[in-house]
Amino acid sequence: MTPSRIWIILGAINAIIAIAAGAYSAHGITDDKAATAMATAAQYHMWHSFALFIIAWLCGNADDLQMKWFKRAGWLFIAGILFFSGSLYGFALTGSIPFPLITPLGGFSFILGWASLAVGAFKFGRKPTSS
């Protein structure tokens, strides 16, 4: 399976989950604090699901060095979804976060993912110089 295809599949699956979570936050949760947490989680989840589609496109047009950075960004986005959105989903459903530091770890994963994407993009389209 090509790297592009993997990221498309991961992006689509995550988008489905984000949409379902957003719908649940709007229609299935009556507590305002929990609904806000669920909506925030779904919003970040969807934005980063979309970012996985960008990773798929970039991987289809990248050289090996660029692809390394783009894949790193994709996995960091997945980690951010799991830790940031996942912890907020858990809070919305249970009222507690058993590991309080996991939410900021997810946010930091998102930041590192965008930084990795920037590094890969900086290298994107650059031709090696010949001596």
C-alpha positions as a printed Julia matrix, in Angstrom:
131×3 Matrix{Float64}:
   0.0    0.0    0.0
   1.4    3.41  -0.94
   2.06   6.04   1.74
  -0.49   8.33   0.09
  -3.19   5.7    0.3
  -2.48   5.0    3.98
  -2.88   8.69   4.86
  -6.1    8.96   2.84
  -7.54   5.98   4.71
  -6.44   7.32   8.1
  -7.81  10.77   7.24
 -11.17   9.35   6.16
 -11.57   7.13   9.23
 -10.66  10.0   11.54
 -13.05  12.37   9.74
 -15.88   9.87  10.24
 -15.12   9.65  13.97
 -14.85  13.47  14.26
 -18.22  13.97  12.58
 -19.87  11.39  14.83
 -18.32  13.01  17.92
 -19.43  16.46  16.8
 -22.97  15.23  16.26
 -22.97  13.55  19.66
 -21.72  16.74  21.31
 -24.58  18.69  19.73
 -27.38  16.18  20.31
 -26.37  13.6   22.91
 -24.75  15.49  25.77
 -26.82  17.65  28.09
 -24.04  18.9   30.4
 -22.68  22.17  28.96
 -19.09  21.63  30.13
 -18.99  18.11  28.69
 -20.62  19.24  25.43
 -18.04  22.03  25.06
 -15.17  19.6   25.69
 -16.6   17.14  23.15
 -17.14  19.89  20.56
 -13.56  21.17  21.03
 -12.2   17.64  20.67
 -14.25  17.06  17.52
 -13.12  20.36  16.01
  -9.41  19.62  16.53
 -10.01  16.05  15.4
 -11.59  17.21  12.13
  -8.92  19.82  11.38
  -6.21  17.25  11.82
  -8.14  14.63   9.83
  -8.09  17.15   6.99
  -4.36  17.64   7.57
  -3.89  13.89   6.98
  -5.3   14.39   3.46
  -2.71  17.12   2.93
  -0.04  14.65   4.08
  -1.37  12.13   1.54
  -1.04  14.64  -1.29
   2.4   15.76  -0.19
   3.67  12.16   0.13
   2.55  11.51  -3.43
   4.74  14.36  -4.65
   7.75  14.2   -2.32
  11.27  12.87  -2.48
  12.53  10.52   0.26
  13.77  13.24   2.6
  10.57  15.25   2.3
   8.45  12.14   2.76
  10.28  11.41   6.03
   9.17  14.81   7.39
   5.64  14.52   6.01
   5.17  11.04   7.5
   6.51  12.29  10.83
   3.94  15.1   10.69
   1.16  12.61   9.97
   2.07  10.37  12.89
   2.32  13.37  15.19
  -1.17  14.45  14.05
  -2.44  10.94  14.84
  -0.79  11.15  18.3
  -2.38  14.57  18.84
  -5.8   13.22  17.88
  -5.43  10.3   20.26
  -4.03  12.26  23.21
  -5.71  15.67  22.86
  -9.06  14.81  21.34
  -9.16  11.39  22.98
  -8.63  12.82  26.47
 -11.33  15.45  25.91
 -13.71  12.78  24.59
 -12.95  10.76  27.73
 -13.63  13.78  29.93
 -16.92  14.51  28.15
 -18.08  10.93  28.58
 -16.81  10.2   32.11
 -16.33  13.59  33.77
 -12.65  12.99  34.5
  -9.29  12.74  32.79
  -7.31   9.96  34.47
  -3.97  11.27  33.13
  -4.19  15.11  33.22
  -0.91  15.67  31.34
  -2.1   13.69  28.33
  -4.15  16.59  26.91
  -1.2   19.02  26.7
   0.94  16.18  25.3
  -1.6   15.9   22.5
  -1.51  19.64  21.88
   2.28  19.54  21.78
   2.06  16.65  19.27
  -0.09  18.86  17.04
   2.48  21.66  17.27
   5.36  19.31  16.44
   3.33  17.88  13.56
   2.83  21.31  12.02
   6.53  22.08  12.55
   7.48  18.83  10.78
   5.13  19.73   7.93
   6.83  23.13   7.67
  10.29  21.56   7.54
   9.17  19.14   4.83
   7.53  21.95   2.89
  10.69  24.03   3.15
  12.52  21.18   1.47
   9.65  20.61  -0.99
  10.54  21.2   -4.62
  14.18  22.0   -3.93
  16.52  20.57  -6.51
  19.86  19.21  -5.36
  22.69  21.52  -6.35
  25.43  20.1   -8.52
  29.04  21.04  -7.98
